[in-house]
Amino acid sequence: MIDQLKDNFKTFESKLNGASKSNWHLLRKEAFEIFSKNGFPKTKDEEYRYTHITRALEKSINFSDFSPVIKSQHVETQPLFYDADAIHVFITNGVVNREKLNQLKVPGLDIMTLREATEKYPNEVETHFGKYADVKKDPFTAFNMAFSYEGVFIKIHKNTILEKPVILHYHVGHESQNHVFQSRNLIIAEQGVQANIIESNGSTNLQEQFSNHVSEIVVEANAHLKYFKLQYHSDKTYHIDNSFISQRKDSVVKSYTFTLEGKITRNNLNLMLEEENCEAHMYGLYVVHRDSHVDNHTSVDHKVANCYSNEIYKGILDDTSKGVFNGKIFVRQDAQKTNAFQSNKNILLTDTASVNTKPQLEIWADDVKCSHGCTTGQLDDEQLFYLRSRGISKSSARAMLLHAFVNDVLDKIEIDFLHDFINDEMYNRLD
Amino acid sequence: MLRITNLHAGIEGQQILKGINLEVKAGEVHAIMGPNGSGKSTLASVLAGREDYEVTEGEVEFFGRDILDLAPEDRAREGLFLAFQYPVEIPGVSSNNFLRTALNQIREYKGLEPLDAVHFLKHMKEKMALVEIDQKLINRSLNEGFSGGEKKKNEIFQMAVLEPKLSILDETDSGLDIDALRIVANGVNKLKSKDNATIVVTHYQRLLDYIIPDFVHVLYNGKIVKSGDKNLALELEEKGYDWIKVEETTTLT
């Protein structure tokens, strides 16, 4: 496959014309070099031990006519939340709908394509682009950077309070012959900003396809960002998400990752607490069925003292679905007075569903508070009987218990339309 | 109302009930007493439909209908209520939502319209006053962090809200102090009517000072070995269960 991709890269370069001397292209070349050395993760790769994505991609995905330079395509279906009271950005098969983008006028908010940003905000792009998404860390990040062409650039100016959430509607598939889609974000929340950003991922497709996404987010001093991901792909979509969030002093980030469907979904969520007094919350919820496979790798890097991180991931797995959780907490030597908590809990609804969960703590400082815990079990028969003995049907009782199980994550979603959607989907699924 | 005929049941191959016969009519209060391990709680569980138990022989008719094949929820909808010996805690499920779902599914089963929020609240307030339960408990997750007494009180409250025909109180008095016991017993007495019936399963006679039974049955070794009126309970309190055991063993040999 590597030889094929080398050809693709050459073709891609030739289409770039003058841009092939830009800084961006230097990043691409560097990334491709790293990628072509190692390729996609091998079966024995520790980081991908339970998610054999490479084998699946080799078997199902056609890389031969893959090119990041594609024309915008219209998708017939209405994406989720298209009518919500929000700031909407539509990205179809990795291509940003610029027409709709140009109509947006929100004070303190700039949204444009990454290529436009290299003209309009060259300093920001120079400073941040490719600086957090470490191409050495993950092969898919390298692949994404090597073939990066389009993307969304969001700059929220100092002290802006965004009343409405920004929804990035990512949609892949259907009319395209291209089975590989890439997308990329650079989001800068400046000092004192308060904002909600939602990435809503969906797909329509008849054939198998691969979607590879990277987000880089900078949250500057005293800014508050809530960052949601909803992953509701078709059962033929492979989705890889690498997100890198860099936090500066006194900032608060709450990240939410919801996975409801997808053939294989892999999330690598990386939070870097660069300066003191940062607060990072990571919430995750995966409710999957059939043969969906969802893998959440999270990492929070406490680089300095006096930061707080808290992580709660919960999963409900039905049928033959599989879940993977790996939570890394790094507390570096200087990061005294760190508070870091982590919890992963799972309920398996069948004997054929499974979960592999692993906390991974590396603590170099000596004055810290850290805790972690993980559980995997089934619905409690005693609780089920208690509810039924009061006249509640078995299916309602199950739904109530599962709802109670995920409630501490679900309750954290303060955006009503998102909360209600996930809640309803869960109920419908479990009935 | 309830007719149990030659009921045999067990768990994991072990026979526990060995031929129970009992008839309960509307308006009656029956007490079932017996030493530990005699099968009291098994009887309560089998009647409520706990799936771990297997009925190997016999019948249970409730208003003329055989209920042994009914799911636990359908038995409840028919009007059977079990106050648990150990009510489970269910964090994340609010008492309000739980009771409203239960009440409305029972109503649906009976072909009645569901209660709307306003009428449900009114109904709740009424019953709260009746069984003297604190609103604060109802606002919390179901039984979560409740004391033993609060859990039992909550069982009686649920009973009041759901208005069953037959209530089985499984060792509701165990572990209660006298104040809690009085409140629980008061609740039961207030809910008593000529149309419903109560089975009180207990180890101690004390409860029967507050809930006066019409009949007292002694369960021993999976069978009802003696029946009588409330005086039998007093006799048991005085002499303990040993004389029953001796009597039973003598009869057998």
HADDOCK unambig.tbl for C-alpha pairs under 7 A between the chains (distance, minus, plus):
assign (segid A and resid 383 and name CA) (segid B and resid 88 and name CA) 6.26 0.50 0.50
assign (segid A and resid 383 and name CA) (segid B and resid 90 and name CA) 6.71 0.50 0.50
assign (segid A and resid 385 and name CA) (segid B and resid 50 and name CA) 6.92 0.50 0.50
assign (segid A and resid 388 and name CA) (segid B and resid 72 and name CA) 5.78 0.50 0.50
assign (segid A and resid 388 and name CA) (segid B and resid 73 and name CA) 4.66 0.50 0.50
assign (segid A and resid 389 and name CA) (segid B and resid 48 and name CA) 6.69 0.50 0.50
assign (segid A and resid 389 and name CA) (segid B and resid 72 and name CA) 5.21 0.50 0.50
assign (segid A and resid 389 and name CA) (segid B and resid 73 and name CA) 5.28 0.50 0.50
assign (segid A and resid 389 and name CA) (segid B and resid 76 and name CA) 5.82 0.50 0.50
assign (segid A and resid 390 and name CA) (segid B and resid 73 and name CA) 6.34 0.50 0.50
assign (segid A and resid 390 and name CA) (segid B and resid 76 and name CA) 5.70 0.50 0.50
assign (segid A and resid 390 and name CA) (segid B and resid 102 and name CA) 5.86 0.50 0.50
assign (segid A and resid 391 and name CA) (segid B and resid 73 and name CA) 4.03 0.50 0.50
assign (segid A and resid 391 and name CA) (segid B and resid 74 and name CA) 6.34 0.50 0.50
assign (segid A and resid 391 and name CA) (segid B and resid 76 and name CA) 4.83 0.50 0.50
assign (segid A and resid 391 and name CA) (segid B and resid 77 and name CA) 5.33 0.50 0.50
assign (segid A and resid 391 and name CA) (segid B and resid 102 and name CA) 5.24 0.50 0.50
assign (segid A and resid 391 and name CA) (segid B and resid 105 and name CA) 6.46 0.50 0.50
assign (segid A and resid 391 and name CA) (segid B and resid 106 and name CA) 5.86 0.50 0.50
assign (segid A and resid 392 and name CA) (segid B and resid 73 and name CA) 5.58 0.50 0.50
assign (segid A and resid 392 and name CA) (segid B and resid 101 and name CA) 6.73 0.50 0.50
assign (segid A and resid 392 and name CA) (segid B and resid 102 and name CA) 5.03 0.50 0.50
assign (segid A and resid 392 and name CA) (segid B and resid 105 and name CA) 6.28 0.50 0.50
assign (segid A and resid 393 and name CA) (segid B and resid 73 and name CA) 5.81 0.50 0.50
assign (segid A and resid 400 and name CA) (segid B and resid 93 and name CA) 6.84 0.50 0.50
assign (segid A and resid 404 and name CA) (segid B and resid 91 and name CA) 6.67 0.50 0.50
assign (segid A and resid 404 and name CA) (segid B and resid 92 and name CA) 4.17 0.50 0.50
assign (segid A and resid 404 and name CA) (segid B and resid 93 and name CA) 5.52 0.50 0.50
assign (segid A and resid 405 and name CA) (segid B and resid 92 and name CA) 6.79 0.50 0.50
assign (segid A and resid 407 and name CA) (segid B and resid 92 and name CA) 6.45 0.50 0.50
